């Protein structure tokens, strides 16, 4: 029996913006990624790496400059009817609950907005109540007439999740879903996402800068730097044995990774209008800066790395772990 087709595939996805002096800003610069049904996959990286632009493209809010977004094996075209149908199947859970909710609209109105936009038939009140209860707001009737300022931060986040659930989506795109919440309620929201995946079969793409979040929730992890994926694989494998120096640096400041010494990256944050030759991480790479990558330094400087396939096996875009070089020789150069 063959595996079902993945819900979503990104194939050599590129998203460009006009930049200074006519140079394009390559916010997403060649991404291959497969998102399977029923999995939670985390897309991680620092600000400016392109992860939010990639998420917006998945939602149909950005038009690719090249490459494609494949839904059920068919390329998504930016035509009104196709986008409308896709936006019923994929829903965004925004980052900032207070900024995303209209202070003048009740909880019922906020959750029902998607039903009204898509003209979904049926009992609106019953559908809203069901979505609120699935999001953990019980009894839901107590919340229908409330306004955002009457809710706690965790309750507001649950209202946003209910607003996404009310259309019965297949895919949730959660943009930093707990970054604005107190530590005391972050775990409850993450547990809710896991519960929704298990009970409803939802697929979840979590956009985050925090590898600790990925550690606690994601089945797979994709690490992004300067418009490209630099490491992809099962979360436990990636975090237990990071193959890319950038992943190692991100992981070193996660409280769960107590065995690692913190790594402070030097150099400037990534600029998608000025992408270096060779490995795009080499200007900030600790192994390259320390001379520990001497045997592959020329490749780091001049040779572009292949795109990662993003299909689930543990892969890294790093010359130090490339199969083109002897494993022991290259691996021994890593500064950890």
KAFENNOR-V134981 format. One record per pair of residues at least 12 apart in sequence whose C-alpha atoms are under 10 Angstrom apart, sorted by the first residue. I is the first residue (numbers start at 1). GAP is how many residues later the second one is. Records with the same first field share a line. If there is no record, write none. Layout:
I = GAP ; GAP
//
This chain:
4 = 32 ; 33 ; 68
5 = 29 ; 30 ; 31 ; 32 ; 66 ; 67 ; 68
6 = 28 ; 29 ; 30 ; 31 ; 32 ; 64 ; 65 ; 66 ; 67 ; 305
7 = 27 ; 28 ; 29 ; 30 ; 31 ; 63 ; 64 ; 65 ; 66 ; 163 ; 164 ; 196
8 = 25 ; 26 ; 27 ; 28 ; 29 ; 50 ; 61 ; 62 ; 63 ; 64 ; 65 ; 66 ; 67 ; 68 ; 163 ; 195
9 = 22 ; 23 ; 24 ; 25 ; 26 ; 27 ; 49 ; 59 ; 60 ; 61 ; 62 ; 63 ; 64 ; 65 ; 66 ; 301 ; 302
10 = 20 ; 21 ; 22 ; 23 ; 24 ; 25 ; 44 ; 47 ; 48 ; 57 ; 58 ; 59 ; 60 ; 61 ; 65 ; 299 ; 300
11 = 19 ; 20 ; 21 ; 22 ; 23 ; 55 ; 56 ; 57 ; 58 ; 59 ; 64 ; 298 ; 299
12 = 16 ; 17 ; 18 ; 19 ; 20 ; 21 ; 52 ; 54 ; 55 ; 56 ; 57 ; 216 ; 295 ; 296 ; 297
13 = 15 ; 16 ; 17 ; 18 ; 19 ; 20 ; 41 ; 44 ; 51 ; 52 ; 53 ; 54 ; 55 ; 56 ; 214 ; 215
14 = 12 ; 13 ; 14 ; 15 ; 16 ; 17 ; 18 ; 39 ; 40 ; 43 ; 49 ; 50 ; 51 ; 52 ; 53 ; 54 ; 213 ; 214
15 = 12 ; 13 ; 14 ; 15 ; 16 ; 35 ; 38 ; 39 ; 42 ; 47 ; 48 ; 49 ; 50 ; 51 ; 52 ; 212
16 = 12 ; 13 ; 37 ; 46 ; 47 ; 48 ; 49 ; 50 ; 256 ; 257
17 = 48 ; 255 ; 256
18 = 255
19 = 253 ; 254
20 = 253
22 = 251
23 = 250 ; 251
24 = 248 ; 249 ; 250
25 = 202 ; 246 ; 247 ; 248 ; 249 ; 250
26 = 24 ; 39 ; 200 ; 201 ; 202 ; 245 ; 246 ; 247 ; 248 ; 249
27 = 21 ; 22 ; 23 ; 24 ; 25 ; 26 ; 27 ; 199 ; 200 ; 201 ; 244 ; 245 ; 246
28 = 21 ; 22 ; 23 ; 24 ; 25 ; 26 ; 29 ; 36 ; 37 ; 38 ; 196 ; 197 ; 198 ; 199 ; 200 ; 201 ; 244
29 = 21 ; 25 ; 36 ; 37 ; 38 ; 197 ; 198 ; 199 ; 200 ; 243 ; 246 ; 278
30 = 36 ; 37 ; 197 ; 198 ; 199 ; 276 ; 277 ; 278
31 = 23 ; 36 ; 37 ; 193 ; 196 ; 197 ; 198 ; 199 ; 276 ; 277 ; 278 ; 279
32 = 35 ; 36 ; 37 ; 196 ; 197 ; 275 ; 276 ; 277 ; 278 ; 279
33 = 36 ; 189 ; 196 ; 199 ; 274 ; 275 ; 276 ; 277 ; 278 ; 279
34 = 36 ; 275 ; 276 ; 277 ; 278
35 = 36 ; 136 ; 168 ; 169 ; 170 ; 185 ; 275 ; 276 ; 277
36 = 167 ; 168 ; 275 ; 276
37 = 133 ; 134 ; 160 ; 164 ; 165 ; 166 ; 167
38 = 132 ; 133 ; 158 ; 159 ; 160 ; 162 ; 163 ; 164 ; 165 ; 166 ; 181
39 = 132 ; 155 ; 158 ; 159 ; 162 ; 163 ; 164 ; 165 ; 166 ; 179 ; 180 ; 181
40 = 131 ; 132 ; 133 ; 153 ; 154 ; 157 ; 162 ; 163 ; 164 ; 165 ; 166 ; 174 ; 177 ; 178 ; 179 ; 180 ; 181
41 = 132 ; 162 ; 163 ; 164 ; 165 ; 166 ; 173 ; 176 ; 177 ; 178 ; 179 ; 180 ; 181 ; 191 ; 192 ; 193 ; 194
42 = 131 ; 132 ; 162 ; 163 ; 164 ; 165 ; 166 ; 167 ; 168 ; 169 ; 171 ; 172 ; 173 ; 175 ; 176 ; 177 ; 178 ; 179 ; 180 ; 181 ; 190 ; 193
43 = 12 ; 132 ; 162 ; 163 ; 164 ; 165 ; 166 ; 167 ; 168 ; 171 ; 175 ; 177 ; 178 ; 179 ; 180 ; 181 ; 186 ; 189
44 = 132 ; 162 ; 163 ; 164 ; 165 ; 166 ; 167 ; 169 ; 170 ; 177 ; 178 ; 179 ; 180 ; 181 ; 185 ; 187 ; 203 ; 206
45 = 162 ; 163 ; 164 ; 165 ; 166 ; 177 ; 178 ; 179 ; 180 ; 181 ; 184 ; 185 ; 201 ; 202 ; 205
46 = 162 ; 163 ; 164 ; 177 ; 178 ; 179 ; 180 ; 204 ; 223 ; 224
47 = 161 ; 162 ; 178 ; 179 ; 222 ; 223
48 = 176 ; 177 ; 178 ; 179 ; 221 ; 222 ; 223 ; 224
49 = 160 ; 174 ; 175 ; 176 ; 177 ; 178 ; 179 ; 180 ; 220 ; 221 ; 222 ; 223
50 = 174 ; 175 ; 176 ; 177 ; 178 ; 179 ; 220 ; 222
51 = 124 ; 155 ; 156 ; 157 ; 158 ; 171 ; 172 ; 173 ; 174 ; 175 ; 176 ; 177 ; 178
52 = 123 ; 124 ; 155 ; 156
53 = 174
54 = 153 ; 173
55 = 37 ; 118 ; 119 ; 120 ; 150 ; 151 ; 152
56 = 36 ; 117 ; 119
57 = 12
58 = 12 ; 13 ; 18 ; 28 ; 29 ; 32 ; 115 ; 147
59 = 24 ; 27 ; 28 ; 30 ; 31 ; 32 ; 33 ; 112 ; 113 ; 114
60 = 16 ; 17 ; 18 ; 22 ; 23 ; 24 ; 26 ; 27 ; 30
61 = 17 ; 22 ; 26
62 = 16
63 = 14 ; 15
64 = 13 ; 14
71 = 15
84 = 33 ; 34
85 = 33
86 = 83 ; 84 ; 85
87 = 27 ; 31 ; 80 ; 82 ; 84
88 = 26 ; 27 ; 30 ; 76 ; 78 ; 79 ; 80 ; 81 ; 82 ; 83
89 = 75 ; 78 ; 79 ; 80 ; 81 ; 82 ; 83
90 = 74 ; 75 ; 77 ; 78 ; 79 ; 80 ; 81 ; 82 ; 83 ; 113 ; 114
91 = 23 ; 70 ; 72 ; 73 ; 74 ; 75 ; 76 ; 77 ; 78 ; 79 ; 80 ; 81 ; 82 ; 83 ; 113
92 = 68 ; 69 ; 71 ; 72 ; 73 ; 77 ; 79 ; 80 ; 81 ; 82 ; 83 ; 112 ; 113
93 = 64 ; 65 ; 66 ; 67 ; 68 ; 69 ; 70 ; 71 ; 72 ; 79 ; 80 ; 81 ; 82 ; 83 ; 84 ; 113
94 = 63 ; 66 ; 67 ; 70 ; 79 ; 80 ; 81 ; 82 ; 83 ; 84
95 = 62 ; 65 ; 79 ; 80 ; 81 ; 82 ; 83 ; 84 ; 85 ; 86 ; 112 ; 113
96 = 57 ; 60 ; 61 ; 64 ; 79 ; 80 ; 81 ; 82 ; 83 ; 84 ; 85
97 = 51 ; 55 ; 56 ; 57 ; 58 ; 59 ; 60 ; 61 ; 62 ; 63 ; 64 ; 80 ; 81 ; 83 ; 84
98 = 50 ; 51 ; 53 ; 54 ; 55 ; 58 ; 59 ; 62 ; 82
99 = 49
100 = 48 ; 56 ; 57 ; 60
101 = 46 ; 47 ; 48 ; 55 ; 56 ; 58 ; 59
102 = 45 ; 46 ; 47
103 = 44 ; 45 ; 46 ; 47
104 = 43 ; 44 ; 45
105 = 40 ; 41 ; 42 ; 43
106 = 37 ; 38 ; 39 ; 40 ; 41 ; 42
107 = 21 ; 25 ; 33 ; 36 ; 37 ; 38 ; 39 ; 40 ; 41 ; 44 ; 49 ; 52 ; 53 ; 55 ; 56
108 = 16 ; 17 ; 20 ; 21 ; 24 ; 32 ; 33 ; 35 ; 36 ; 37 ; 38 ; 39 ; 51 ; 55
109 = 16 ; 19 ; 35 ; 36 ; 37 ; 38 ; 54
110 = 18 ; 34 ; 37 ; 38 ; 49 ; 50 ; 52 ; 53
111 = 13 ; 14 ; 16 ; 17 ; 18 ; 20 ; 21 ; 33 ; 48 ; 49 ; 50 ; 51 ; 52 ; 53 ; 54 ; 55 ; 56
112 = 12 ; 13 ; 15 ; 16 ; 17 ; 19 ; 50 ; 51 ; 52 ; 54 ; 55
113 = 15 ; 50 ; 51 ; 53 ; 54
114 = 49 ; 50 ; 51 ; 52 ; 53
115 = 12 ; 13 ; 48 ; 51 ; 52
118 = 49
120 = 47
124 = 42
125 = 16 ; 19
126 = 15
127 = 38 ; 39 ; 40
128 = 12 ; 13 ; 16 ; 34 ; 35 ; 37 ; 38 ; 39
129 = 12 ; 13 ; 14 ; 15 ; 33 ; 37
130 = 32 ; 35 ; 36
131 = 27 ; 28 ; 30 ; 31 ; 32 ; 33 ; 34 ; 35 ; 36 ; 37
132 = 12 ; 26 ; 27 ; 28 ; 29 ; 30 ; 31 ; 33 ; 34
133 = 25 ; 26 ; 29
134 = 24 ; 27 ; 28 ; 31 ; 32 ; 58 ; 61 ; 62 ; 65 ; 66
135 = 20 ; 22 ; 23 ; 24 ; 25 ; 26 ; 27 ; 28 ; 29 ; 30 ; 31 ; 54 ; 57 ; 58 ; 60 ; 61
136 = 19 ; 22 ; 23 ; 25 ; 26 ; 52 ; 53 ; 56
137 = 18 ; 19 ; 21 ; 22 ; 25
143 = 12 ; 16
152 = 29
153 = 25 ; 27 ; 28 ; 29 ; 32
154 = 24 ; 26 ; 27 ; 28 ; 30 ; 31 ; 32 ; 34 ; 35
155 = 30 ; 34
156 = 25
157 = 20 ; 21 ; 23 ; 24 ; 32
158 = 31 ; 34
160 = 17
161 = 13 ; 16 ; 28 ; 31 ; 32
165 = 31 ; 35 ; 37
168 = 32 ; 34
169 = 31 ; 33 ; 34
170 = 27 ; 30 ; 31 ; 32 ; 33 ; 34
171 = 26 ; 30 ; 31 ; 32 ; 33 ; 34
172 = 21 ; 25 ; 30 ; 31 ; 32 ; 33 ; 34
173 = 30 ; 31 ; 32 ; 33 ; 34
174 = 19 ; 30 ; 31 ; 32 ; 33 ; 34
175 = 30 ; 31 ; 32 ; 33 ; 34
176 = 30 ; 31 ; 32 ; 33 ; 34 ; 37
177 = 12 ; 13 ; 16 ; 29 ; 30 ; 31 ; 36
178 = 12 ; 30 ; 35
179 = 29 ; 30 ; 31 ; 34
186 = 27
187 = 26 ; 29 ; 30
190 = 23 ; 24 ; 26 ; 27 ; 28
191 = 25 ; 26
193 = 13 ; 24
194 = 22 ; 23 ; 24
204 = 14
205 = 13 ; 15 ; 16
206 = 12 ; 15
207 = 15
208 = 15
209 = 14 ; 15 ; 41
210 = 40 ; 41 ; 43 ; 44
211 = 12 ; 24 ; 28 ; 36 ; 39 ; 40 ; 41 ; 42 ; 43 ; 44 ; 45 ; 46
212 = 27 ; 38 ; 39 ; 41 ; 42 ; 43 ; 44 ; 45
213 = 41
214 = 21 ; 22 ; 25
215 = 20 ; 21 ; 23 ; 24 ; 36 ; 39 ; 41
216 = 19 ; 20 ; 40
217 = 18
218 = 16 ; 17 ; 18
219 = 14 ; 15 ; 16 ; 17 ; 93
220 = 12 ; 13 ; 14 ; 15 ; 16 ; 17 ; 18 ; 90 ; 91 ; 92 ; 93 ; 94
221 = 12 ; 13 ; 14 ; 15 ; 16 ; 17 ; 18 ; 89 ; 91 ; 93
222 = 12 ; 13 ; 16 ; 25 ; 88 ; 90 ; 92 ; 93 ; 94
223 = 15 ; 21 ; 23 ; 24 ; 27 ; 93
224 = 22 ; 23
225 = 21 ; 22 ; 45 ; 47 ; 55 ; 56
226 = 43 ; 44 ; 45 ; 46 ; 47 ; 48 ; 49 ; 50 ; 54 ; 55
227 = 43 ; 44 ; 45 ; 48 ; 53
228 = 52 ; 79 ; 80 ; 89
229 = 78 ; 79 ; 80 ; 81 ; 86 ; 87 ; 88
230 = 13 ; 14 ; 15 ; 16 ; 17 ; 49 ; 50 ; 51 ; 75 ; 77 ; 78 ; 80 ; 85 ; 86 ; 87 ; 88
231 = 12 ; 13 ; 14 ; 15 ; 16 ; 77 ; 79 ; 82 ; 83 ; 84 ; 85 ; 86 ; 87
232 = 12 ; 76 ; 77 ; 78 ; 79 ; 80 ; 81 ; 82 ; 83 ; 84 ; 85
233 = 77 ; 78 ; 79 ; 80 ; 81 ; 82 ; 83
234 = 78 ; 79 ; 80 ; 81
235 = 77 ; 79
237 = 76 ; 77
238 = 13 ; 76 ; 77 ; 78
239 = 12 ; 18
240 = 17
241 = 73
242 = 72 ; 73 ; 74
243 = 71 ; 72 ; 73 ; 74 ; 75 ; 77 ; 78 ; 79 ; 88 ; 91
244 = 37 ; 41 ; 71 ; 72 ; 73 ; 74 ; 75 ; 76 ; 77 ; 90
245 = 18 ; 20 ; 36 ; 37 ; 39 ; 40 ; 41 ; 42 ; 43 ; 71 ; 72 ; 73 ; 75 ; 89 ; 90 ; 91
246 = 17 ; 19 ; 35 ; 36 ; 38 ; 39 ; 40 ; 72
247 = 69
248 = 12 ; 13 ; 14 ; 15 ; 87 ; 88
249 = 12 ; 13 ; 14 ; 15 ; 16 ; 36 ; 37
250 = 12 ; 13 ; 14 ; 15
251 = 12
252 = 12
260 = 76
261 = 75
263 = 23
264 = 20 ; 22
265 = 18 ; 19 ; 20 ; 21
266 = 17 ; 18 ; 19 ; 20 ; 23
267 = 16 ; 17 ; 18
268 = 15 ; 16
269 = 14 ; 15
270 = 13 ; 14
276 = 25 ; 26 ; 28
277 = 22 ; 23 ; 24 ; 25 ; 26 ; 27 ; 28
278 = 19 ; 20 ; 21 ; 22 ; 23 ; 24 ; 25 ; 26 ; 27 ; 41
279 = 18 ; 20 ; 21 ; 22 ; 23 ; 24 ; 25 ; 26 ; 27 ; 38 ; 39 ; 40
280 = 20 ; 21 ; 22 ; 23 ; 24 ; 25 ; 38
281 = 19 ; 20 ; 36 ; 37
282 = 15 ; 18 ; 19 ; 36
283 = 17 ; 18
285 = 15
286 = 48 ; 49
287 = 33 ; 46 ; 47 ; 48 ; 49
288 = 12 ; 13 ; 32 ; 45 ; 46 ; 47
290 = 43 ; 45
291 = 42 ; 44
292 = 28 ; 38 ; 40 ; 41 ; 42 ; 43
293 = 26 ; 27 ; 37 ; 38 ; 39 ; 40 ; 41 ; 42
294 = 26 ; 36 ; 39
295 = 24 ; 25 ; 30 ; 34 ; 35 ; 38
296 = 22 ; 23 ; 24 ; 26 ; 29 ; 34 ; 37
297 = 22 ; 23
298 = 21
299 = 19 ; 20 ; 21
300 = 18 ; 19 ; 20
303 = 16
304 = 13 ; 14 ; 15
305 = 12 ; 13 ; 14 ; 17
306 = 12
319 = 12
320 = 12 ; 13 ; 14
321 = 12 ; 13
//
